[in-house]
Amino acid sequence: MTYVLTSFLVSVIAAATPLLLAATGELVAEKSGILNLGVEGMMLVGAVAAFAVAHTTGSTVLAVGAAILAGAGMALIFCFLTLTMLANQIAAGLALTIFGRGFSALVGAGFVGIAAPTLPKLHLPVVSDLPLVGPVLFGHDILIYLSFAMIAETWLFLQHTHGGLILRAVGDSHDAAHALGYPVVGIRYLATLFGGIMAGLGGAYMSLSYSPLWAQDMTAGRGWIALALVVFAAWRPFWLLVGAYLFGSIMYLSLYVQALGVPISSPLVSMLTYIVTIVVLVIISRDVRRIRLNQPASLGKSFHATA
């Protein structure tokens, strides 16, 4: 029984981590008023960059660094289009995802079926060998612990720092923030860049730990789920953590059902997570008051300084 519970908890943590990393970055970007629908594309580019560097150099440290640069580069493309050229954020985000899918498939074509180094797991003598507690708390790689650290730091930054207050002010009213002298475009550049870095890390986790190989479209819609999680959490970090682990549990259970040999068609089981995502969003969208209370008022709106 202990083994089953340990396996379940470890698997849920693994399934939730890429969602939590990508969604944390998107939450910060949306808090500044930027709606970036390119999370899926940024994750894919981060995943292929990490895998390619890990396979070429044998270093997972360099691989994670490559994923960060790849995610940041994709985010900068989005920033240039939407903040500098004032392109529509929804259209630019969709274009970024399409570009990311194609670019990652092109770069990763030569890495299909090839093994690469995986992220090392933490192992503390005695502690890591404890039943249940050891594997669940002290047997993961650095990106899992980073996901927890970043959600805590994001909450502290948004709620208890002057910088977080400015970021939220920009997201709620960019015109008022500009009138007060805050560099709206610069702040949104930084917030979106952070979102790209976190999406890149989510992709790196996919190719270096969760499924340590490269396959085209290996994120399998997780970028879209990360976007849904931000809405599910009503732009609040704690509920983002809850949502990531809820959806991670559903992902694992769908795979577990297949492993048990339950006579349910494989495509239907694979769709389970996305069906739940749609149902949850439909339910949330009915609570208009909750959305208006928490959603940044300038979300998705272009800003152009008039003076």
C-alpha positions as CSV (number, residue, x, y, z in Angstrom):
1,M,0.0,0.0,0.0
2,T,2.8,2.4,0.9
3,Y,4.6,1.6,-2.4
4,V,1.4,2.4,-4.4
5,L,0.8,5.6,-2.5
6,T,4.5,6.6,-3.0
7,S,4.3,5.9,-6.7
8,F,1.1,7.8,-7.1
9,L,2.4,10.9,-5.3
10,V,5.8,10.9,-7.1
11,S,4.0,10.5,-10.5
12,V,1.6,13.4,-9.7
13,I,4.4,15.7,-8.8
14,A,6.2,14.8,-12.0
15,A,3.1,15.4,-14.1
16,A,2.3,18.7,-12.4
17,T,5.8,20.3,-12.5
18,P,5.8,21.4,-16.2
19,L,2.3,22.9,-15.8
20,L,3.3,24.7,-12.6
21,L,6.5,26.2,-14.1
22,A,4.8,27.4,-17.3
23,A,1.7,28.7,-15.5
24,T,3.7,30.6,-12.9
25,G,5.4,32.5,-15.7
26,E,2.2,33.2,-17.5
27,L,0.5,34.4,-14.3
28,V,3.2,37.1,-13.9
29,A,2.9,38.1,-17.6
30,E,-0.9,38.4,-17.3
31,K,-0.6,40.3,-14.1
32,S,1.2,43.0,-16.1
33,G,-1.6,43.0,-18.7
34,I,0.0,40.7,-21.3
35,L,-1.9,37.7,-22.7
36,N,0.6,35.4,-24.3
37,L,-1.0,32.4,-26.0
38,G,2.4,31.2,-27.2
39,V,3.2,29.2,-24.0
40,E,2.9,25.9,-25.9
41,G,5.4,27.1,-28.5
42,M,7.8,28.4,-25.9
43,M,7.7,25.1,-24.0
44,L,8.4,23.1,-27.2
45,V,11.4,25.3,-28.1
46,G,12.7,25.1,-24.6
47,A,12.3,21.3,-24.6
48,V,14.2,20.8,-27.9
49,A,16.9,23.3,-26.9
50,A,17.5,21.5,-23.6
51,F,17.5,18.1,-25.2
52,A,19.9,19.1,-28.0
53,V,22.4,20.7,-25.7
54,A,22.2,17.8,-23.2
55,H,22.8,15.3,-26.0
56,T,25.6,17.3,-27.6
57,T,27.5,18.4,-24.4
58,G,26.4,15.8,-21.9
59,S,25.7,18.6,-19.4
60,T,22.3,19.0,-17.9
61,V,23.3,22.4,-16.4
62,L,24.1,23.8,-19.9
63,A,20.9,22.1,-21.2
64,V,18.7,24.0,-18.6
65,G,20.6,27.2,-19.5
66,A,19.8,26.6,-23.2
67,A,16.1,26.1,-22.3
68,I,16.1,29.4,-20.4
69,L,17.7,31.3,-23.4
70,A,15.3,29.6,-25.8
71,G,12.2,30.5,-23.8
72,A,13.5,34.1,-23.3
73,G,14.2,34.4,-27.1
74,M,10.7,33.3,-28.0
75,A,9.3,35.7,-25.4
76,L,11.3,38.6,-26.9
77,I,9.9,37.8,-30.3
78,F,6.4,38.1,-28.8
79,C,7.3,41.4,-27.0
80,F,8.7,42.9,-30.1
81,L,5.5,42.1,-32.0
82,T,3.0,43.2,-29.4
83,L,4.8,45.9,-27.3
84,T,7.0,47.5,-29.9
85,M,5.0,46.9,-33.1
86,L,1.6,46.9,-31.2
87,A,0.4,43.7,-32.9
88,N,-2.7,42.0,-31.5
89,Q,-1.6,39.9,-28.6
90,I,-4.0,37.0,-29.3
91,A,-2.9,36.7,-33.0
92,A,0.8,37.1,-32.0
93,G,0.5,34.4,-29.4
94,L,-1.1,31.9,-31.7
95,A,1.5,32.7,-34.3
96,L,4.2,32.1,-31.7
97,T,2.8,28.6,-30.9
98,I,2.6,27.7,-34.6
99,F,6.2,28.9,-35.1
100,G,7.4,27.0,-32.0
101,R,5.8,23.8,-33.1
102,G,7.4,24.0,-36.5
103,F,10.8,25.2,-35.4
104,S,11.1,22.6,-32.6
105,A,10.1,19.8,-35.1
106,L,12.8,21.0,-37.5
107,V,15.5,21.3,-34.9
108,G,14.5,18.0,-33.2
109,A,14.3,15.9,-36.4
110,G,17.8,14.5,-35.9
111,F,17.2,13.7,-32.2
112,V,14.2,11.4,-32.4
113,G,14.9,8.1,-30.7
114,I,18.2,9.3,-29.2
115,A,19.0,9.2,-25.5
116,A,20.4,12.1,-23.6
117,P,21.5,12.8,-20.0
118,T,18.7,13.2,-17.5
119,L,18.5,15.6,-14.6
120,P,20.1,14.1,-11.5
121,K,17.8,13.3,-8.5
122,L,18.4,14.6,-5.1
123,H,19.6,11.8,-2.7
124,L,20.2,12.5,1.0
125,P,21.7,9.6,3.0
126,V,19.1,8.0,5.3
127,V,16.4,10.7,4.7
128,S,15.8,9.8,1.1
129,D,15.5,6.1,2.0
130,L,12.6,6.7,4.4
131,P,9.3,5.0,3.4
132,L,6.9,7.4,1.7
133,V,8.5,10.6,3.0
134,G,11.9,10.0,1.4
135,P,10.9,9.5,-2.2
136,V,8.1,12.1,-2.1
137,L,10.1,14.9,-0.5
138,F,13.7,14.1,-1.0
139,G,14.0,12.2,-4.3
140,H,13.3,14.8,-7.0
141,D,15.4,16.8,-9.4
142,I,16.2,20.5,-9.1
143,L,13.4,21.7,-11.4
144,I,10.7,20.3,-9.1
145,Y,12.1,22.1,-6.1
146,L,12.5,25.2,-8.3
147,S,8.8,25.1,-9.2
148,F,7.8,25.3,-5.5
149,A,10.4,28.0,-4.9
150,M,9.2,30.1,-7.8
151,I,5.5,29.9,-6.9
152,A,6.4,31.1,-3.3
153,E,8.6,33.9,-4.6
154,T,5.9,34.9,-7.1
155,W,3.4,35.2,-4.3
156,L,5.8,37.2,-2.1
157,F,6.7,39.5,-5.0
158,L,3.2,40.2,-6.1
159,Q,1.7,40.7,-2.6
160,H,4.5,42.0,-0.5
161,T,6.9,44.1,-2.6
162,H,6.8,47.5,-4.2
163,G,7.8,46.0,-7.5
164,G,4.8,43.6,-7.3
165,L,2.5,46.5,-6.6
166,I,3.8,48.4,-9.6
167,L,3.4,45.3,-11.8
168,R,-0.2,44.9,-10.7
169,A,-0.9,48.6,-11.2
170,V,0.4,48.3,-14.8
171,G,-1.9,45.3,-15.4
172,D,-5.0,47.0,-13.9
173,S,-4.6,50.4,-15.6
174,H,-1.6,50.9,-17.9
175,D,-2.7,54.5,-18.6
176,A,-2.8,55.4,-14.9
177,A,0.6,53.7,-14.4
178,H,2.1,55.6,-17.3
179,A,0.7,58.9,-15.9
180,L,2.4,58.1,-12.6
181,G,5.7,57.8,-14.5
182,Y,6.1,54.0,-14.6
183,P,7.7,52.5,-17.7
184,V,4.8,50.4,-18.8
185,V,6.4,48.8,-21.9
186,G,9.6,48.0,-20.0
187,I,7.7,46.4,-17.1
188,R,5.7,44.3,-19.6
189,Y,8.9,43.3,-21.4
190,L,10.4,42.0,-18.2
191,A,7.2,40.2,-17.1
192,T,6.8,38.5,-20.5
193,L,10.5,37.6,-20.5
194,F,10.0,35.9,-17.1
195,G,7.0,34.0,-18.6
196,G,9.2,32.8,-21.5
197,I,12.0,31.7,-19.1
198,M,9.5,29.7,-17.0
199,A,7.9,28.1,-20.1
200,G,11.4,27.2,-21.3
201,L,12.1,25.5,-18.0
202,G,8.8,23.6,-18.2
203,G,9.9,22.4,-21.6
204,A,13.3,21.4,-20.3
205,Y,11.7,19.3,-17.5
206,M,9.6,17.5,-20.2
207,S,12.7,16.5,-22.2
208,L,15.2,16.0,-19.5
209,S,13.2,14.3,-16.7
210,Y,9.5,13.6,-17.4
211,S,10.1,11.9,-20.7
212,P,13.9,11.9,-21.2
213,L,13.8,11.9,-25.0
214,W,12.7,14.1,-27.8
215,A,9.4,13.6,-29.7
216,Q,7.6,16.1,-31.9
217,D,4.9,17.9,-30.0
218,M,6.0,16.2,-26.8
219,T,4.3,18.8,-24.6
220,A,1.0,17.5,-25.8
221,G,-1.1,20.6,-25.1
222,R,0.4,21.4,-21.6
223,G,1.0,25.0,-22.6
224,W,-2.7,25.4,-23.2
225,I,-3.5,23.8,-19.9
226,A,-1.1,26.2,-18.2
227,L,-3.0,29.1,-19.7
228,A,-6.3,27.6,-18.4
229,L,-4.7,27.1,-15.0
230,V,-4.1,30.9,-14.6
231,V,-7.8,31.5,-15.1
232,F,-8.7,28.5,-12.9
233,A,-6.5,30.1,-10.2
234,A,-8.1,33.5,-10.7
235,W,-4.6,35.0,-11.0
236,R,-3.7,33.8,-7.5
237,P,-0.4,31.9,-7.0
238,F,-1.7,29.5,-4.2
239,W,-4.6,28.3,-6.3
240,L,-2.3,28.0,-9.3
241,L,-0.4,25.4,-7.2
242,V,-3.6,23.6,-6.3
243,G,-4.8,23.6,-9.9
244,A,-1.4,22.3,-11.3
245,Y,-1.5,19.3,-8.9
246,L,-5.2,18.7,-9.6
247,F,-4.6,18.5,-13.3
248,G,-1.4,16.6,-12.7
249,S,-3.4,14.0,-10.8
250,I,-5.9,13.7,-13.7
251,M,-3.1,13.3,-16.2
252,Y,-1.6,10.5,-14.1
253,L,-4.9,8.8,-13.5
254,S,-5.6,8.7,-17.2
255,L,-2.3,6.9,-17.8
256,Y,-2.9,4.6,-14.9
257,V,-6.3,3.6,-16.2
258,Q,-4.6,2.6,-19.5
259,A,-2.0,0.7,-17.6
260,L,-4.6,-1.3,-15.8
261,G,-6.1,-2.5,-19.0
262,V,-9.5,-0.9,-18.5
263,P,-11.5,-1.5,-21.7
264,I,-11.7,2.2,-22.6
265,S,-10.5,3.4,-25.9
266,S,-7.0,5.0,-25.8
267,P,-8.0,8.3,-27.5
268,L,-10.8,8.8,-25.0
269,V,-8.5,8.3,-22.1
270,S,-6.0,10.7,-23.6
271,M,-8.7,13.3,-24.0
272,L,-9.7,13.1,-20.4
273,T,-7.4,15.9,-19.1
274,Y,-8.5,18.3,-21.9
275,I,-12.2,17.5,-21.3
276,V,-11.8,18.3,-17.6
277,T,-10.0,21.5,-18.6
278,I,-12.9,22.6,-20.8
279,V,-15.5,21.7,-18.1
280,V,-13.6,23.6,-15.4
281,L,-13.3,26.7,-17.6
282,V,-17.0,26.6,-18.5
283,I,-17.9,26.4,-14.8
284,I,-15.5,29.2,-13.9
285,S,-16.7,31.4,-16.7
286,R,-20.2,31.4,-15.2
287,D,-18.8,33.3,-12.2
288,V,-18.5,36.7,-13.8
289,R,-18.1,38.5,-10.5
290,R,-15.1,36.4,-9.6
291,I,-13.4,37.0,-12.9
292,R,-14.0,40.7,-12.8
293,L,-12.7,40.9,-9.3
294,N,-9.4,39.2,-10.0
295,Q,-8.6,39.6,-13.7
296,P,-6.2,42.4,-14.6
297,A,-8.3,45.1,-16.2
298,S,-5.8,45.8,-19.0
299,L,-5.2,42.2,-19.9
300,G,-4.7,41.8,-23.6
301,K,-5.0,45.5,-24.3
302,S,-2.3,47.3,-26.3
303,F,-0.6,50.2,-24.8
304,H,0.6,53.3,-26.7
305,A,2.1,56.2,-24.8
306,T,0.5,59.4,-25.9
307,A,2.8,61.7,-24.0
